[in-house]
Amino acid sequence: MPDTSGLSFYQTDDPTSKSITYGFDVLSADDITVIAIASNGARTVLRLESEIPSGDSEEGFGYAVNLTTKTVTITASSWTSHPLIYSNSSVRVYRTTSVIPSIDFTAGAVLSEGDLDTAYKQGLFAAQEMTEDAADTNAGLQSVTSGVIAAGAVTAPKIATNSISEDRIINGAVTNAKIADNAINAAKIQNGTVGSVELATGCVIESKIGNLAVTETKIGDEAVTQNKVTKASKTYMETQSASHGVVTPDVLKHSPFSPKCYGTVAYSSGSATLAAGSYNVASASQSGDQRTITFTDFMFDTNYVVLANMVTSGSMGDNHSVTVMSKTTAGFTIESQANVASTTSINFIVFGSTFA
């Protein structure tokens, strides 16, 4: 479609240039409006670059007006640089002259040619815009203000696709009631915008945490206590399970590598006194050269091992070995041929299983 023009508008179907010569007369640069029309009819109203705040999303995509050369020039390299102007879009430049009187004549005042021309042109331009439908609204209205729009008249079908940009939404206007169910997905949430303050208490449940999402860096120091982990049980320790929980001090004693009993018993005449610090020893008794140790927690069977040796601060002679005479699940008996003395005692330690 070729370019079209009139006394109050100019429309081009070639948006690849940087400047457009509109050619018609205007009273003020503020009377110039530039719009882009997509192939589906969607319209985008462009803004003067001088009116776009720094940091605005449209910064760099505004235009400037030169009243001398009658041109509008986009700040970017071409009109298609704008994100909503496509190679098949049209750009329309049109005039919207204000209908508010620009000249106020008073009795006795001198009539100048300039004032008469301005007053005349204002009426002429407004009539041309109405006659030519400069804004291409098909309704005869060139400038629609809020005062002429009836309440409830702007319905969804009247709003073109992609016509409501961020700067057209006032702060606080999008409330919960205006957001459709399931409308906000992950792609609509900016990185870092949902912090701890925005999360309601108890809203992050197990099903909302992805597999492997909780990494070491997400766990605070000393945050994982014993009641938050699966502990290895007595059975797991005794059977040496390789994949069941963590080892805590209360179950370590059940490992096959931990002693099941130990202590020191006196080897003096008529005495079987236990030294302080014995473990899993219910009692110790004496019969001649023999000492019998009874367990507090019985062994699972008699296949346990007893290691014992003599300890003295004096002389015990040549025969100072210790012999295990008998074993039951309840205890064991040891004997030595060493000289009985108040300075002599027997150290013992037991390895095996208390698993039952």
C-alpha positions in Angstrom: 0.0 0.0 0.0 1.5 3.4 -1.0 2.0 6.3 1.4 -1.1 8.3 2.1 -1.4 11.9 3.2 -3.8 14.8 3.6 -3.9 18.3 5.1 -3.7 16.9 8.7 -2.0 13.5 8.4 0.8 11.4 6.8 1.0 7.6 6.8 3.9 5.5 5.5 4.1 1.8 5.2 8.0 1.9 5.2 9.1 2.0 8.8 12.7 1.3 8.1 13.8 4.9 7.8 14.8 7.1 10.7 12.9 10.3 9.7 9.5 10.9 8.2 8.5 14.1 6.5 4.9 14.8 7.3 4.5 18.0 5.2 1.4 19.6 6.9 1.3 22.8 9.0 0.9 22.8 12.8 0.6 25.5 15.4 2.7 23.7 17.9 4.9 20.6 18.2 2.6 19.4 20.9 -0.1 19.0 18.3 1.8 16.2 16.5 0.9 12.6 17.4 2.9 9.6 16.1 1.4 6.1 16.2 2.6 2.7 14.8 -0.1 0.4 13.4 0.7 -3.3 13.3 -0.7 -5.6 10.6 -3.4 -6.8 13.0 -4.5 -3.3 13.7 -2.9 -3.0 17.1 -1.8 0.6 17.7 1.2 1.9 19.7 1.3 5.6 20.6 4.9 6.8 20.6 6.2 9.6 22.8 8.4 12.6 22.5 11.9 11.6 23.6 12.0 14.8 25.7 9.0 13.6 27.7 10.4 10.1 28.5 11.9 9.8 32.0 15.4 8.5 32.4 15.4 4.7 32.9 11.9 4.3 31.3 11.5 1.2 29.1 10.7 3.5 26.2 13.9 5.6 26.6 15.7 5.7 23.3 12.6 4.9 21.3 10.9 8.3 21.4 10.9 10.9 18.6 11.7 14.6 18.0 9.8 17.1 15.9 11.4 19.7 13.6 8.7 22.3 12.7 11.0 23.9 10.1 11.6 20.8 8.0 8.3 19.3 9.0 9.9 16.0 10.0 9.6 13.6 12.9 12.8 11.6 13.7 13.0 8.6 16.0 15.9 8.5 18.5 16.8 4.9 17.6 18.4 3.9 14.3 15.0 3.3 12.6 11.4 3.1 13.5 11.6 -0.7 13.5 14.1 -0.5 16.3 11.1 0.0 18.6 10.1 -3.4 20.1 6.4 -2.9 18.9 7.1 -1.7 15.4 7.6 -4.4 12.8 8.8 -4.4 9.2 5.1 -4.7 8.1 3.9 -2.0 10.4 2.7 1.5 9.3 3.7 4.8 10.9 1.1 7.5 11.0 1.8 11.1 11.8 -1.2 13.3 12.4 -2.3 16.6 13.9 -4.6 17.1 16.8 -5.2 20.8 17.2 -6.5 21.9 20.6 -10.1 23.2 20.5 -9.4 25.5 23.5 -9.2 29.1 22.2 -5.5 30.1 21.9 -6.2 33.8 21.4 -8.4 35.9 23.7 -9.6 39.1 22.0 -10.5 42.0 24.3 -12.4 45.2 23.6 -10.2 48.0 22.3 -7.2 45.7 21.8 -5.0 46.0 18.7 -5.6 43.1 16.2 -2.3 41.8 14.9 -1.9 39.7 11.8 -0.3 37.0 13.8 -3.2 36.7 16.3 -5.7 36.7 13.5 -3.8 34.0 11.6 -3.5 31.8 14.7 -7.2 32.1 15.5 -8.1 31.4 11.9 -5.7 28.4 11.6 -6.9 26.9 14.8 -10.4 26.6 13.6 -9.3 25.6 10.1 -6.9 22.9 11.3 -9.5 21.4 13.7 -12.1 21.3 10.8 -9.5 19.6 8.5 -8.7 17.0 11.2 -12.4 16.2 11.7 -13.1 16.0 7.9 -10.1 13.9 7.1 -10.3 11.7 10.3 -6.6 12.5 10.9 -6.3 10.0 13.7 -7.9 7.3 11.5 -10.4 6.5 14.3 -13.4 6.0 12.0 -15.4 7.9 14.5 -14.8 11.5 13.7 -13.1 12.2 17.0 -9.4 13.2 16.9 -8.7 13.5 20.6 -10.6 11.4 23.1 -10.3 12.7 26.7 -11.5 10.9 29.8 -14.5 13.2 30.0 -16.1 11.9 26.8 -15.8 8.2 27.7 -18.9 6.8 29.5 -18.4 4.7 32.6 -17.9 1.0 31.6 -17.5 1.9 27.9 -14.0 0.5 27.6 -14.5 -3.2 27.7 -11.9 -6.0 26.9 -12.8 -6.2 23.2 -12.1 -2.5 22.8 -8.5 -2.8 24.0 -6.0 -3.9 21.4 -3.5 -6.7 22.0 -0.3 -5.4 23.7 -1.7 -1.9 23.9 -1.5 -1.6 27.8 2.2 -1.1 28.7 3.7 -0.9 32.1 3.7 2.9 32.3 -0.1 2.9 31.7 -0.8 0.9 35.0 -0.9 3.0 38.1 0.9 1.8 41.2 -1.2 -0.6 43.3 -3.7 -1.1 40.5 -3.0 -4.8 40.0 -4.5 -6.4 43.2 -5.0 -10.1 44.0 -8.5 -9.9 42.7 -7.2 -8.8 39.3 -4.8 -11.7 38.9 -6.3 -14.9 37.4 -5.7 -18.2 39.1 -2.5 -19.8 38.0 -1.6 -16.6 36.0 1.7 -16.1 37.8 4.2 -18.8 36.8 7.9 -19.0 37.3 8.6 -17.1 34.1 6.7 -14.1 35.4 8.7 -13.8 38.7 12.0 -11.9 38.4 15.1 -13.4 40.0 15.5 -12.3 43.6 12.0 -10.7 44.0 10.6 -13.3 46.3 12.4 -13.0 49.6 11.8 -14.4 53.1 9.5 -11.4 53.8 7.2 -12.3 50.9 6.8 -16.0 51.9 4.0 -16.8 54.3 4.7 -18.9 57.4 4.6 -22.6 56.6 4.1 -22.1 52.8 7.3 -24.0 51.8 6.2 -27.6 52.3 8.1 -30.8 51.4 6.3 -31.2 48.0 7.5 -27.8 46.9 11.2 -28.5 47.4 12.8 -30.1 44.4 15.1 -33.1 44.6 18.7 -32.1 45.5 17.5 -28.5 45.9 18.7 -28.2 49.5 22.5 -28.1 49.1 25.2 -27.8 51.8 25.3 -24.0 51.4 21.6 -23.8 52.2 22.0 -25.5 55.6 23.0 -23.2 58.4 25.8 -24.0 60.8 24.6 -26.3 63.6 21.2 -26.4 62.0 21.0 -30.2 61.6 20.5 -31.7 65.1 20.2 -35.4 66.0 16.4 -35.4 65.9 16.6 -34.3 62.3 18.6 -37.2 61.0 18.1 -41.0 60.9 20.4 -42.5 63.5 22.0 -45.9 63.1 20.3 -48.3 65.5 21.8 -50.9 67.8 20.9 -53.6 65.2 22.6 -51.6 62.3 25.7 -51.2 64.4 25.9 -54.9 65.3 25.2 -56.0 61.7 27.5 -53.4 60.2 24.8 -52.0 57.9 26.4 -49.7 55.3 23.4 -47.5 54.5 21.4 -46.9 57.6 21.8 -43.5 59.4 24.6 -41.8 61.3 26.5 -43.0 64.3 25.8 -41.2 67.6 27.6 -41.8 70.9 24.7 -43.8 72.4 24.9 -46.5 69.6 28.6 -46.5 69.0 29.0 -49.1 71.8 27.1 -51.6 69.7 29.7 -51.8 66.9 31.7 -55.0 66.7 34.8 -52.9 66.9 33.9 -51.5 70.3 34.8 -53.3 73.5 31.8 -55.0 75.1 33.4 -55.2 78.5 36.7 -54.1 80.2 38.1 -53.4 83.6 40.8 -54.3 86.2 40.3 -56.8 89.0 42.5 -57.2 92.1 44.7 -60.4 92.3 45.5 -60.2 96.0 44.7 -63.0 98.5 41.0 -63.3 99.1 40.1 -60.2 97.0 38.3 -59.6 93.7 38.0 -55.8 94.0 37.2 -54.0 90.7 39.2 -50.8 90.0 37.2 -47.7 89.1 36.3 -47.2 85.4 35.2 -50.7 84.5 32.5 -51.1 81.8 29.7 -53.6 81.5 30.8 -55.4 84.7 28.0 -56.3 87.1 30.3 -58.0 89.6 33.6 -59.8 90.1 34.2 -62.7 92.5 37.2 -64.8 93.7 37.7 -68.5 94.2 41.4 -69.4 94.9 43.4 -68.1 91.9 40.4 -67.7 89.7 38.4 -64.5 89.1 34.9 -64.6 87.7 33.5 -61.5 85.9 29.7 -61.2 85.4 28.4 -58.9 82.6 25.7 -56.3 83.1 24.5 -56.8 79.5 24.9 -60.4 78.5 26.7 -61.5 75.4 24.8 -63.0 72.4 26.8 -66.2 72.6 30.1 -67.6 73.9 32.0 -66.8 70.7 33.5 -63.6 72.2 37.1 -63.0 72.8 38.7 -62.2 76.2 42.1 -60.6 76.3 43.8 -60.3 79.8 47.2 -59.6 81.2 48.8 -59.3 84.7 49.7 -55.8 86.1 52.0 -55.3 89.1 54.2 -52.8 90.7 56.3 -55.5 92.3 57.7 -58.9 91.3 55.3 -61.7 90.2 57.7 -64.4 89.2 58.1 -66.2 85.9 54.6 -67.7 85.5 52.4 -64.6 85.0 50.2 -65.6 82.1 46.4 -65.3 82.3 44.2 -68.2 81.2 40.5 -68.0 80.3 39.0 -71.0 82.1 35.4 -70.8 81.0 32.9 -68.5 79.2 29.2 -68.2 79.4 26.9 -65.5 77.9 26.6 -64.1 81.5 30.4 -63.9 82.2 33.8 -65.5 82.2 36.4 -67.0 84.5 40.2 -66.2 84.3 43.1 -67.7 86.3 46.8 -67.0 86.7 49.7 -68.9 88.3 51.4 -65.7 89.2 52.2 -64.9 92.8 49.2 -63.5 94.6 50.1 -60.0 96.0 48.4 -56.8 97.0 50.3 -55.1 94.2 49.0 -57.4 91.5 45.9 -57.1 89.4 44.5 -58.4 86.1 43.5 -56.2 83.2 40.8 -57.6 80.9 38.9 -56.6 77.8 36.1 -58.4 75.8 35.2 -58.2 72.1 32.1 -59.7 70.7 28.4 -59.1 70.2 25.7 -58.3 72.7 23.1 -58.5 69.9 20.1 -60.6 70.9 
